[in-house]
Amino acid sequence: MRKLVLLWCLASSSSHPVEEIIGTWSSPPHNVPSKGVPDGPLIGNGRLGGVLGWHSESEHPSVDLHLGHNGFFAAPSGGASSCGYSAGGRKALAGLTLEFPGLAGAQMMAQQLAANGTALIMLKVGSARALTLSAFIHATEDVLMVELHGGLSTEVLVTLWTFSGCHGPPRPPVSPSTRVAQGGAPVSKTTGATSDRLPSQVLAGEKELRVARGNGWPFQATYFPVRWFGLSATLGGDPGSSSFTDVEAMGRCGPELFLRGPCAKGTWRPKEGDGWLAVRLGRWPLMEKPQFSSLMPLAELRATHWASWTNFWERSFICIHDSAVTMFHWYMSQYLLRISSWHGPAPGLFGPFVVDDEVVWSGDITLNYNAEAVYYNAGAANHLEAFEPYFQAILDFIPAARRMAAELYPNCPDSLAFPAHLLPEGVQVPGVGRGDLGQKQMGLFAAVPFILYWRYTGSLAFAERALPFLNGVARFWECNLVAGEDAYLHDAEDCAEEICLPDGDVQPDPTVVLSLLPGFFQTLAEMTELLDPERARHGDAGAPASASALQQLARRVAPYATEEVDGAQVVADFYGGESAHGRELRLHAGGSVAWGGLFAAFPLGTVHRRSRKEEIELVHRSLVRFFKQWPGGKQGNSFPHAFAAAARVGWFDGLLEVWESYLTNTSDPKCRLYSNGMVLGCGGTGLENVGGAAFASEMLLSTAGGVLEVCRDGSSSGGTCRRFRRQSRTTKLGRQVRFFVLKRLRVAH
């Protein structure tokens, strides 16, 4: 058995550990484009994202940059389209293709640099000097910068394109392609708002290539925030090479690219292979003229971009010399968090890296753990800004959640009920039955990042902002919890996660509900007491309860149900146990068997290293059962929970080996860590797996005896080592906060 040793790098170190975190590709990625998790290099700024793919074996080597945005989605519009838009969901935005006709046979390799959010692609022909393509999306501005370096002269065919959204030509058809005469006025093409796919427009000129795509139709503007999303490509560098030649506005990007719609095309001839291209994003209402922000000078763009990334990585860092793959995953998870969720709309299942119009599960914000898991490690890593897009998405949905509660639970006034699937700006994706298989815990799950943020900040301003949401969820559970003969509060009729198939059975006391409710009620009690002491003492009309009543609710939540499996008492998954019917039910519904011990410990589970011995042993046995049922931990949805849960309760035997095997397994295409840091879970899962970085943080927090070793030479077996005992400090709010996890802990009031 190996023991994972987490070493905090000394501040006097000459370089930051993240400088060694580089994703590499010696061959083109296989899943770009893809309806799920892309495996190519990823860049972004937290709302605008890019995925790189390339083709080296064709006559014209080429690079594709697929661009997506967290705010670009089609809202539900039944009957409006024959192309799959009726249910709404995330849609691909547009893309940039660079072809190199003079570099036939070029060898191509790529890197993703976590330190500064940059992707590099190197092209080399024989012994000739290499041409390097560098691409980054500015850390704060919605600008994609592409630079060429190396002095290897070649012309570049530039195509800025949109998706068409359908196989086959649109109805009505778009106008034919038109070339721009030298020195002539720019020309444009459009699919029109009466097309059977999202309307798109293109403009082509010697100084600019532009594409725009609507995220809805004019008739939807009354109900949804329909806008144009546009991209404008311009050239910089030497004045003699800053214009496009052979410019063309195309109604369609060619018959072989059947998913690409109208596009603008031109030839770029950078002087001696050096130059840069900027692609800016603009958004505007359908009835207004396009607007694009002014472009900073290249040197300023570079400097501000790198400064932002430097600031990001100074927030927290760790060295994990015993496990390079764990260190790679931890840092890449922070990288993915930064480029997926920082400012603007909340990310969906695949973040802003949607490279197809028909992504799985609509690419939406899925509340039965997926959306929340993205943030499991954000607080421990001191990246609190990452929570903001998620918070806004939940708060925007409150009016719809109130309507849903009034419809499904009319006897529960002032409550909020959330579905499993929603989109930014208060838009709902159509669910199934009573809010997606009758799962009641969506609002409770949605509260998890709010609770985590509160525990790390204690911000009163945040508490005041969050209270309308938390109060509504509390009212919902006040109505739905039932006092049993044992004097505990029970969730008498619910769905155990998604396990309500095939016959719609509902279950009592799902583990996840019993796990999250105590921390939920306790958090709301703390906020209530600090914000309004009078209401905290007596309660108030419209408020769920006084602080003392909320604390009492937290204490009265029923204990976990248990069952005997193979002679061992473990946390039960749901009613039905190990009966033939129970096995049929759970396996038919996705095989989420043996999940009980996971949620009992993580992310807000009531069992941890300081729990009673018998409680820890119960979770130990439950986790042993899980890893026996799912060798290697390869159950599709469990990656961000299973390993962190085991670390939280101190179960280390063989855990590191299982974890590393999962991340390095290249024999199973369904379960692996990609070079870009994305973990493809066995069930095809996506962005939520960045929350798996909580495993390393939980291992650190669970160090035996609370002792942390810091070694100057990077070795725990020799050299100069210093030992630090786990410490805590009391904030002005009277709460204990461990602080060695963060380089800087910020406590806001």
N, C-alpha and C positions, 0 to 999 in steps of 0.2 A: 504494500500500500504506500502510495506517495501522498505527502501532505502539501497542499497548496500554500505557498508562502507569499503573501502580498507585501511588497516592499515599497514604502513611500520614498520617492526619489528626493534627494537632498536639494534644497533650493539653490545651492551653490554649483549644481551640475552645469556643465558648459552647454548642454543642449537639452531640449525638451524631449521626453520619450516619444511623443507623437511624431517626431521627425522620422522615426524608423517605421511608422505605420504606413505602408504603401501597398495598395492592391496592384497586382501585375497580371497582364494577359499576354501570352505569346501567340495566341490564335484568336480569331473573332469570337465573340460571345454567341451562345446558341439560342438564347431567349430574348433577342432584341430584333424585331418587336415581339411582344408576348401579351397574352390576355391576363397574365398573372405577374409573378415576381421577375423583373428583368435581371439578367446576370452581367450586364455591361457596366462600365464606369458611370458613376452618378455624380452630378453636380447640382447645386441649388442654393437658395437663400432662405428657405423656410416657407415659401409660397410658390415661387417659380422653380421648376426643376427640369433637369435634362438627363437623358440617357444616351450614351454613345454606343454605336455599333459601326462595324466597318467590313468591307469586302476587299480582300487582297488578291483573290484568284482571278478576278475578271480582267478584261482588257484595260478597263479604266478603274484603277483602285479608287475607292470612295469611302467617305466617312459620313454617317448619318447622325445627326443630333436630334433626337425626339424630345419635344418640349411639351411640358404639361404645367397645369396650374391648379392649386387646391380649390380655387374659386370657379373653375370652369366645369360646369355640369349641365346636363339637360334636365329640366324639371319634368315631373310626370305630366303626360299629355295624352290621355287615351285616344287612340284613333287618329292622331295627328301625323303619324309616320308609319311607313311600311318597313322601316329600317331598325326597329328595335328600340325606339326612343320612348315608347308609351310608358314604360316603367321609370324613366329617368335614370340618373346615375352619372358617374364620372365619365367624361369623354376625353379622348386625345385632343390636344389643341392644334399643334402644327409641328413642322420639322424643318431642318436645314440639312441639305445634302451638298457635300463638296466632292467633286470628281477631279481626278488628276490624270488626264489622258496621256501626259508625257512620261508617266512613271509605271508603265506596264510591267508587271512582274515584281513590283516592289515588295520587300518584306516589311511587315507591319507588326508592331507591338505597342502595348498601351500600359499606362500607369494611372492610378488614382491616388492623389496626394492628400491625405487627411489633414496635414498640417495647415494647408492654405486653400482647401476647397477647389483644387485644380485637377484637370485630367489632361494627360499628355498622350499623343499618338505619334510614334516615330515611323517614318517611311524611309527605306533605304533600298537603292537599286545597285546590286553588285558591290563594287568597292567605292562607288561614288559617295560623296558626302550625304549625310542623312538630312531629311527635311522634318522638322518637328512642328506638330500642330499642338498648340496649347489652348485650352478652353476653360473658362470659369464663368459662373453666373455671379455677378457682384453680390457681396454679402448683404447689402442693404438696398441697392437699386435694382430694378427689374431690367437688367441689361446682361445679355450674353456676349462675352468677349472671346473672339477667336483670333489667335495670332499665329503667324507662320515665321519660322526662323530656320537658318541653316545655309542660306546662300545657294540652294539647289533650285535653279530657275525652272519654273513650270507654270503653265496657265492652270487656272482652277475654274471649273464650271460650277457655278453657285445656283442652287435651286431652293427657294423658300416655298414650302407647300403646306396645304391643309389636308385634313382627312375628308373623304367624301361620306364615310359612314355606311356605305352599302357596297355589296358586290354588284357590279354592273353600272351602267350610266344612270345619272339622275333623271327624274321626271319632274318638270320639263328639262330637256337637255340644255347644257350650257353653251354659250357661243363659242365658235372656233378660236383657235390660237391666233395671236396677232403679233408680228414682229414690230419693233420700234425702229423707225428710220434713224440713222445717225444724226444726232442733234435734234431729233424730233421730240414732241411732247409725250409724256408718259401715257400709257394706255391701261385700261382696266377691264376686268371680266368679273362676272358674278354668277352664282347659281340662282340668286333671287330668293325672296322670302316665300315664294309659292312652290319651291322645290320640295321633294319628299325627304330631304335631309336638312340638317342645320344650315341656315344660309351662310354663304361665304363669299368673299370678294378678294380680288387680287389687283395689284397695280404694279406695273413694270416701267422703269425709267433708268436712264444712265446714272443717276445719282441715288436712286433708291429702288429697292424691291420691297413690296409690302403685301402681306396677306392678312385677312381678318375673317373671323368666324363668330357667328352669333351663338349664344348658349340658350337660344329659344327662338320663338317666332313672334311676330308682332302681336298676334291675337293673345299670346300668353302674358304680354307685358302688364296687363291689368292685375294679374295674380302673382307674378314672379318678377324678380329683378333682372329682366332680360337685358343683356349688354352685348356689344361687340368686344371681342378680344382680338387685338391686332398686333402684328409683329412687323417692324420696319428694319430692314437691313441696309446699312451704309458702310462704305469703305473708308479707311484712313491710311495714313502713312505718306509715302512719297506722292507729291501732287500729280505726277505722271501716271500713277497706277491707282488712283482713287475713284475711278469711274468704271462702271460696268460696260462691256461691249457685247454685241450680238444679243441684245435684250429682247425678251419675248414674254408676253402675257399669255398663259396657256389655260384653256378651259379645263384641261385635265392633264395630269402629269405622265401620261403614256399608258397604253393598254396593259403593260405588265404590272403596273402599280395600281391594281384595281381598287385599293382602299384609299388612294390619295386623290384629292379633288383638285380644284383650280390651284395654279402655282405660278410664280414669277421666276424667270430664269435669266441669267446673264453670265458673262465670262469675266473673270478677275485675273489680271496679270500683275501680280506683285513684283516689284523690282527686285531682282536677284533673290527671289524666294522669300523676301521679308515684307511683312505688311500686316494689317489687322482689319478685322471685320466686326462691326458691332450690330447686334440685334436687340432692339428695344421693344418692350411690351407696353401697349397702351390699352386702356379700357374706357368705353364711353357708351351712353345709351344709344339704342338703335337709330333714333331720329336725329342724332347730333353728328357733327363732323369729327373725324379722327383727331385725337390729340396724343402726342408723344412728348415725354419730358425731354428737356435739353440734355445733351450728353456732356459729361465731364471730360476734360483732357485725359488721354490714356494714362499718363503718369499719375494723375490724381486718382483715377479709378483703381489702378494697381495698388497704390499706397493705402487708400482707405479700405480696400478689400482685405489686404494682408493684415492691416491693423485690427480689423474686426475679428479675424480668425485668431490672431495672437491673443487678444483679450478673451476670446472664448476658451482657449486652451489653458489660460492662466487660472481659470476658475477651479480646476481640480485635475489631479493626475496621479497615477499609480504606476509602479513597476511590478511586473509579475514574471520574474525571471524563471520560475519553475515551470511555466506553461506559456510558451510564446503564442499559442493559438488563443488562449484565454485573454491575453493582453491585446492581441489583434482584435478580437471580438469586442472587448470593452471599449477600446478607442473608436473603432468603426461604428459602434452603436451610438456613441456620443456624436460622431460625425453625421450619421443618418438623422439623428434627432435634430441637429442644427439645420440641415438642409431640407427637412420635411415640415417642421413645426416651429416657427419663430415669430412671424408677423402675418397678419391677414387671416384668411379662412383656415379652418381646421383640416388636417389631412385625412384622407380616407384609408381604405385597406392597403393601398399601394402608394400612399403619399402623392406628391406631384409628379410621379414617374409612370403615369398612365400612357401607354404607347399603342393603344388600340381603342377603337370606339365601343367595343363590346367586351369589357373586362368582366371577370367573374365577380359574382355577388354585387354587381353594379359599382364596385369600388367605393362604396359609401362609408359613412361613419357608423360602424356596427358596435352597439353598446353592450352586447353580452360578452364583455372582456376585451374584444379586439382593440377598440379605440382607446380604452383606458390603459392597456398594457404598454402602449408606447411610452408612457410616463412613469413606469414603475421605478426607474433608476434616475429620473431627471432631478429629483430633489437631492438625493445622495451625491450626485455629481455636481451640484450647485448650478444647475442650468434652469433656473426658475422661470425665465422668460418663455421657455418652451411650452408651458402650460396654457398661456394666454389664448391661442387660437381655439383650443379645446373648450376652455371656459366659455368663450363667447358663443360657440356653437350650441352649447347646452342652454345658456341663458336665452339665446334667441328663440329656442324651441319652446319656451315656457307657455306662450299662448296656445300653441298646438297641443302641448301636454295637458293643459287645463281642459281643453275641449275633449280630448281623448278620455280623460278621467270622468268627465261629466257623462259621456256616452256609455262607458263600460262599467263605471262604478257610481251610479247616480245617488247612492245613499252615503257617499263620502265627499261632502262639500269641501271646497278649498284645497283639494288634493291635486297632485300631478301624476299622470301615468305616461310613461315613455315607451315607444316601440323599440324594436331592436335595430331598426335601420332609419337613418335620417341623413340629411345633407346640410351644408351650411345655410345660414340665413333663414332658419326656421322652416325649411322645406322637408317634407316627409316622403320617404320612398314607400310605396304600398307594402303593407305587411301581410301577415297571414293570420286570419281569424282574430282572436282577442289580443291583438298586439304581438303577433309572432309566436304561435304555438302556446299562447297563454302564459308566457314567461312574465312573472310579476317583477322580477328583480332588475329590470332595465334601469329604472331611476336610481335604484340603490347602487348598481354598478357604476352608473354615470357619476355618482358622488365620490367615488374612490379617489380620483385625482384632486378633488377639492379637499378631501381629508388629508391627503399626503402633503399638499401645499400648505395647509394650515399648520400641520405638525412641524414643518421646516421653517415657517415664517412667523406665525402668530400675528399676522397683519390684521389689525382691526378694520382697515379700509376694505380689505378683501372679505372679511367676515360680513360686513354690512352689505356688500355686493352679492354675496353668495346666499344670504339668508332666505330670500324669496324662493329660491330653488330648493334649498334644504328643508325649509318649513313645509313646502308642498309635498315633498317626498315623505317627510315625517308624518304628515296627516294621512297620507296613503297607507302607511304601515300601521298607524293607530287603528285605522278602520279594518285592516286585513289580518291583524294578529288576533289570535283567539286564546283565551286563558284555558289551560287544560286542568284536569283533576290534580296534576302534580304541581299546580300553582305557577308553572312556567308559561311563557307566551309562545305560541306555535304558529307557524305558517301552514295552516291546515290543508290548503288546496293550491298547488302551484305546479310548475314544471321544473324538474330537476335539470338545470341548464337547458339544453335543447332536447332532452330525452323525454319526449311526449309522444313518440310514434311507436308502433304503427297505428294504434287504436285510439290515440288521443288521451291516454291515461294521464291523470294529474296526480301529483305526489304530495305528501306532507313533508315539511321541514327539509327542503334542499340544503345541503351543507353550505353552499355559497351564501345563502340568506342568513343562516345562523352565524356564519363567519363574519359577515360585513355589518350586521345590525348593531352589535354592541359598540363598535368603534364609531359608527354613524351617530347613534344617539348621544354618546359621550362627547363627540366633537360639537354637535349642535348645542348641547348643554353648556359647554365652555364658551362658545360664541355668544349665546344668549345671556349668560351671566356677566360677561365683560361689556357687552354693548348696551344692555338695558337691565340694570340690577333690579328695578321695580318689577318688570315683567318676569324676570328670572325667578323672583320669589313667589309671585302670585299667578303667573300665567296671564293670558290676555285673550279676548275674543279675536278669533282669526289666527292666533298663534297656536302651535300644536300643543305646547305644555310649558310649565315652568322648568327651570334648569333642574331642580330636584326631581321633578316628575320624569324628565328625560333620563336622568341618571338612574332612576328606579327602573325605567324601561330597559336600559342597557343591562342591568343586573338580572332582569327577569327573562331574558331571551333563553329559550330552551337549550339544553346541552346537545351536543352532537349525538345523533342516533348511531348505534353500533350494530354490527352483525358479526357472526363467526364465519370465517372463511379459512378452510384448510387448517382448522383447529386453533386459529388465532383470532382474537377480538380486534376488529378494525372499524374505522369510521365507515358507516353505511353510505352507499351511493344514493339510494332512494328506496322507497317502499317496494317490496317485492324480492329484495335480497338476492339469494343465489337460487331462487326457484327457476324452473324452466321458463316460465313466463317472464320473469325478471331478466334473465339472460337474453331472451329473444328481444325484449323491449329495448334494452340498452345497446345491444350490438346492432340492431336495425337502425338505431338513431345515430350512428356514427361511432359507436364503440367507446364512448366516454366512461368506460368502466374503471373503477379504482381511483376516481378523481377525489374522493372525500378527503383524504389526508392532505392533498395539495392545498385546497382552500382553507382547511382548518389552520394552516400555518402561514399562508401567503396569498395575497398581498397584505390583507388586514386581519389575518387570522388571529384567533384568541390564544393560540398555543405558540410558545416561544421558549428561549433558553431559560427564562426565569419562571416558567410555569411549574406546576406541581409535577413530580416525577411520574405519576401514573398518566397524566395528560401527555407528557412528552413521549412516553413509551407507547401510548396509543397511536400517536402520529407516526412514530418510528415504524411500528408494525404496518401501518397503512401505506407508508411510502415503500417499504419492502414489498408489499403486495403490488403496488403500482409498477415498480421496476421489474417485478417478476411477470406481471401480466403484459407489460410492454418492454421487452428487452431493449436496452440501450436508451430507454426513455422516449422511444419513437412512436408516440401517440400524437396525432396531428396538431391538436390545439394546446398541448400541455407544455411546450418548450419554455415560455416565460414564467411558468409557475413551478414545475416539478423540481428543478434544480435549486432554485432560490428557496423553496419550501424546505428541502432537505438541509440546506445550509443553515437556515434560520433555527432549526431545532438541533443542530450539531451532529447530524448524521453524515459522517465523512467517509466511512469505509468504502473504498472503490469509487466514490462519487466523481472525483476528478477524472479518473480514467474513462468513465462512462460519458462524462461531459465532453472530453477531448475527442472521443471516438465519434460522437454525434457530429461535432464540428468538422472533423477531417474525413468523414466517410464519403468517398467518391464512388463507391460501388452501388449506392442506392440513390438514384437521381431525385427521389422525393424528399430526402432528408440530408441537407448539407449546408455548409457555409460557403457563400460565393466570395469571390475576390473583392467585390464591392462592399462587403460587410453584411449584406442581407443574408438571413438564415431562411432557407426554404424548409418549412416544417413539413412533416409527413402528410399533412392534409392540404398542402398547397397554400399555406398561410403566408402572410406578408409582413407589413411594416410593424405589426405588433411585436414581432420577435426581437426588436431592438430592446424591449423591456427585459429580455433575458440577461442583459448586463447586470441586473440586480443580483445575479448569482455571485459574481465577484464581490460586490459590496456586502452581501449577506455573509460570505465567507470571512471577510475582514471583520465585520461586526461580531462574528461568532468565534473569533480567535480564542482558543482555550485560555481561561484565566483572565481574559480581557487584556492580554499582552500583545503588543505589536512590535515586531522586530524591524529595525531599519539598519541596513548594512551598507557601508560605504563602497564595498567592492562588488555589490550585487550578489553576494553569496550568503546564505544563512548558515553555512558550515565552517566558515573561516573568515579571516579579515576582521575589520573593526566594525562591531555591531553595537547598536544602542537599543535598549528595550524601553518601550513606553507603555504604561498601563492605561487602559481605557479611561478616559476622563469625561466629565460632563460639566456643564455650567448651568446655573439657574438664570433664566431670562426674567425680565421684569414681569412677565405673565406668570411667573412661578412654575414654569415647566422645565423639566430636565431635557437638555439637548446634547447628544454626543457630537463632538466637533472634530474629532480627528479624521472623519470621513472626508471633510472638505478642506481645501486649502484656505478658503475664506468662508466663514458662515455669516450670512447676513440676516439679522433679526429685525424685521420691519414692524412698526407700530402705527 
